[in-house]
């Protein structure tokens, strides 16, 4: 990871880790994406 400072690089690494968690936990498990209506209902 790279960043303008050690703190920025660590923040980017943490973000990558959090993004990877669901992928690793759900590997091989069937998932169903939200429909457009469901997505719109939870959008801010």
C-alpha positions in Angstrom: 0.0 0.0 0.0 1.1 3.5 -0.6 0.2 6.9 0.9 1.5 10.3 1.5 2.3 9.3 5.1 2.5 6.1 7.2 -1.0 7.0 8.6 -2.5 7.4 5.1 -1.0 4.1 4.0 -2.4 2.3 7.1 -5.8 3.9 6.5 -5.7 2.6 2.9 -4.7 -0.9 4.1 -7.5 -1.0 6.7 -10.0 0.0 4.0 -8.7 -2.8 1.7 -9.0 -5.3 4.6 -12.6 -4.3 5.3 -13.4 -4.6 1.7 -11.9 -8.1 1.5 -13.7 -9.5 4.6 -17.1 -10.1 3.0 -15.5 -11.7 -0.1 -13.5 -14.1 2.0 -16.4 -14.9 4.4 -18.8 -15.5 1.6 -16.5 -17.3 -0.8 -18.6 -20.1 -2.5 -21.8 -19.0 -0.9 -24.7 -18.1 -3.2 -25.5 -14.4 -2.9 -28.3 -12.4 -4.5 -27.7 -8.7 -5.4 -30.2 -6.1 -4.4 -32.8 -5.2 -6.9 -32.9 -1.6 -8.1 -36.0 -0.9 -5.9 -34.2 -2.4 -2.8 -31.1 -0.3 -3.6 -33.2 2.9 -4.0 -35.0 2.2 -0.7 -31.8 2.2 1.3 -30.0 5.0 -0.5 -29.5 8.2 1.5 
